[in-house]
Amino acid sequence: MTKRVYNFNPGPATLPLSILEKAQAELLNYNNTGMSVMEISHRSKEFEAIVSEAENRLKSLLQLNDDYRVLFLQGGATTQFSMIPMNYLKQGTQANYIVTGSFADKACKEAAFIGETHVAASSKDANHSYIPELTSLNLSDNPAYVHITSNNTIYGTQFKEFPEINNVPLIADMSSDLLCKPFDANKFALIYAGAQKNLGPSGVTIVIIRKDLIEASNKDLPSMLRYDIMAENNSLYNTPPSFSIYMVNLMLEWVIEQGGLIAMEKHNDEKASYIYQAIDSSSGFYKGHSQPEFRSTMNVTFTIANSELESKFIAEAAGKGLIGVKGHRSVGGMRTSIYNAMPKEGCLALAEFMAEFQKNNQ
Ligand SMILES: *Cc1c(COP(=O)(O)O)cnc(C)c1O
């Protein structure tokens, strides 16, 4: 077998070896159909069972009550940036955004094509190194909804609590941290996530939506942009990304087998602590981008004080099988993405490499 590396890419990202092996074992003959999941009809009872199993697994992991549906859509999280305002941003109301990073900013800018937007809080003044105070949000007069980005993939910050907002739908882009820890999902009117970070391969976007929002959605839109049509058809209005949905279902099974969200939180806190410790004990050789209280357990961002060492760091890390550590240009330095599927051993290997690299280069 060819050697697997530790893959710190931000997305598409690493997947558990056991589910890749399971998909491989089932690839030619899924469930005695004599066909691959890729080849069976999306209208077959086998595929309908996959979709409903995935919906039920996600609802049980998040302890969602029967007021919610889970949809499997296409177009990535980015399509949700516009689908949400198309459905809910009506004349005379304003879409409120908490702008904590590039994706939040993009979501807000897409909404501005549809209607009126309002920035309720922003962390732009410090290059998105923190999460703004949530008790003093400056909401607009007639908010259509409040949108947050729970984990800022590029900057490496994460909401540690969520805003308490009464009578206004709270919407979250959780593309890079859904299922990383327990939280009260029943607070949210709509949660969406592109799968390719924490939930599976690219190609499918998960939308968790409260039934009153399905009803309140705009019926004056093309079918593919209507939440009510997607819900009525159990995400099978047209041909869905069936193999991606199958992989997400395997990933959900894996999370449940690991012990669910409580186990995920413990696993992720421990993994992140190895890398943050390597930063904090480096006497300034490494510098974390996020203010400590907002540090993400999913994307760890840091620079090297002597920035000339960055390309050497990336090359030597790759030589040790630590792949995808280069940061996004808006922060520079490194970003190591350590989603649920990254094993503890990968984070330990990275922390060890960081200490060794420091010793050899300071
Ligand atoms: C990656 C990412 C996106 C974009 O997702 P696509 O599926 O590529 O459209 C949006 N929001 C966040 C928080 C992300 O991390």
The ligand as a Gaussian input file, in Angstrom:
#p B3LYP/6-31G(d) Opt

LIG

0 1
 C      -14.816000      26.617000       2.762000
 C      -15.838000      27.509000       3.343000
 C      -16.855000      28.077000       2.571000
 C      -16.946000      27.842000       1.075000
 O      -17.447000      26.568000       0.846000
 P      -17.737000      26.007000      -0.630000
 O      -18.374000      24.703000      -0.327000
 O      -16.417000      25.915000      -1.321000
 O      -18.666000      26.961000      -1.303000
 C      -17.786000      28.869000       3.194000
 N      -17.729000      29.122000       4.507000
 C      -16.753000      28.612000       5.285000
 C      -16.736000      28.916000       6.743000
 C      -15.785000      27.797000       4.729000
 O      -14.805000      27.290000       5.503000

